[in-house]
Amino acid sequence: MQLGIDSFIAHRPDPVTGEMISAQQRIANLVEEIVAADQAGLDAFGLGEHHREEFLDSAPAIILAAAASRTTRIRLASAVTVLSAADPVRVFQEFATLDLLSNGRVEIVAGRGSFTESFPLFGLRLQDYDALFAEKLDLLLALREENPITWSGKFRPALNGQGVFPRPVQQKMPVWLGVGGTPQSFVRAGVLGLPLMVAIIGGEPHRFRPLIDLYREAGKQSGHPTEDLKVGVHVLGHVADTNEQAANDFFPGYAREFTQIGKERGWPPVTRAQFDALRRPKGALMVGDAKYVAEKLKTLNGDLGGLHRIQLQTSVAGLNHAQTMHSIELYGMEVAPRLRA
């Protein structure tokens, strides 16, 4: 099992002190966190993509390029690339360049995104949400296989034998499909034979097992070998010296973020009781000391039928740099050995 970290590079005031660091410092801290994850022996670091004031991840490939020059082994990924609102040719070129910089350590997690700001920002219609993604995913996958490329679609001008450069180090640069909770997305990943990255941010993760089984069955029926049908999960979490410390670190920022999102989506405000329920053994929050988080991740792995990768997302809680660095150290040095044993 591979273990990694995802970040959305949240840039908000400290939920306890109210202190606000500069955007420059937040980016610098983020690169240090990727370096720390590499040194701690973690397998992957992913950056999301948002086009909102509270996140600094609108151009993840650029930040990953900075991290590539300071790391040696950790894989560098998007988490996710909002492909519906992007030009697949440009996405391919950016990540191929990053693959060259990192000596073949790049992965793309392609998804539709859970926010919609990118559609009006780039002049796209929200009504085309899924059609845009399906077409652009088709082009992105074709770019891995064919150069020069001939391709046509509805939303983008056709390609008629043009070359797309540079080419990556990896002969077939990995593309995962990032999904939420719709059965159609799981089936699509299986039919295409793409590795699956499941975002689990609430509830009880074992409820995703039927959808993951659906993915595996769709992949099998489409003729893809079992070893290609990898499943990863993106989960929220934080590791500290004690369960109590981890919870107290994580709750203020977590409650602020999800209460704000709730105002936009019609959810009620987050309470401490709800938070504590999600921290229980079967809940979605991987928040606790190293032993407790390791046991929760073991349970998660078993409940979902065997996972290839687990990506822990801490940035949504607005932890300060010191807390994040300590969490990364514990995750790599204490949680990972318990799981890999």
ZIKAGI-V343075 format. One record per backbone hydrogen bond with DSSP energy under -0.5 kcal/mol. NH is the residue of the N-H (numbers start at 1). CO is the residue of the C=O. If there is no record, write none. Layout:
BEGIN
NH;CO
NH;CO
END
This chain:
BEGIN
2;308
4;310
5;44
6;312
7;46
11;54
14;19
18;14
21;19
26;22
27;23
28;24
29;25
30;26
31;27
32;28
33;29
34;30
35;31
36;32
37;33
38;34
39;35
40;36
41;38
42;37
43;3
44;3
45;75
46;5
47;77
48;7
55;52
56;8
56;9
60;57
62;59
63;59
64;60
65;61
66;62
67;63
68;64
69;65
70;67
71;67
71;68
75;43
76;105
77;45
78;107
79;47
80;109
81;109
82;80
83;81
83;111
84;111
85;82
86;83
88;86
91;87
92;88
93;89
94;90
95;91
96;92
97;93
98;94
99;95
100;96
101;97
102;98
103;100
104;99
107;76
108;174
110;108
110;176
111;81
119;116
120;116
121;117
122;118
123;120
124;119
128;125
129;126
132;128
133;129
134;130
135;131
136;132
137;133
138;134
139;135
140;136
141;137
142;138
143;139
144;140
144;141
145;141
145;142
146;142
148;162
149;162
151;159
153;156
159;151
161;149
162;149
165;163
173;170
174;106
176;108
177;195
178;110
178;176
179;197
185;182
186;182
187;183
188;184
189;185
190;186
191;187
192;188
193;189
193;190
194;189
195;175
196;230
197;177
198;196
198;232
199;179
199;197
200;198
200;234
201;199
205;203
205;282
207;204
208;205
209;206
212;208
213;209
214;210
215;211
216;212
217;213
218;214
219;215
220;216
221;217
222;218
223;220
224;219
228;225
229;225
229;226
230;228
232;196
233;309
234;198
235;233
235;311
236;200
237;313
238;286
240;288
246;242
247;243
248;244
249;245
250;246
251;247
252;248
254;250
255;251
256;252
257;253
258;254
259;255
260;256
261;257
262;258
263;259
264;260
265;261
266;262
267;262
275;271
276;272
277;273
278;274
279;275
280;277
283;280
284;203
285;278
286;236
286;284
287;285
288;238
288;286
293;289
294;290
295;291
296;292
297;293
298;294
299;295
300;296
301;297
302;298
303;299
304;300
305;302
306;301
308;231
309;231
310;2
311;233
312;4
312;310
313;235
314;6
314;312
315;6
317;314
318;315
319;314
324;320
325;321
326;322
327;323
328;324
329;325
330;326
331;327
332;328
333;329
334;330
335;330
336;331
338;334
339;335
340;336
341;337
END
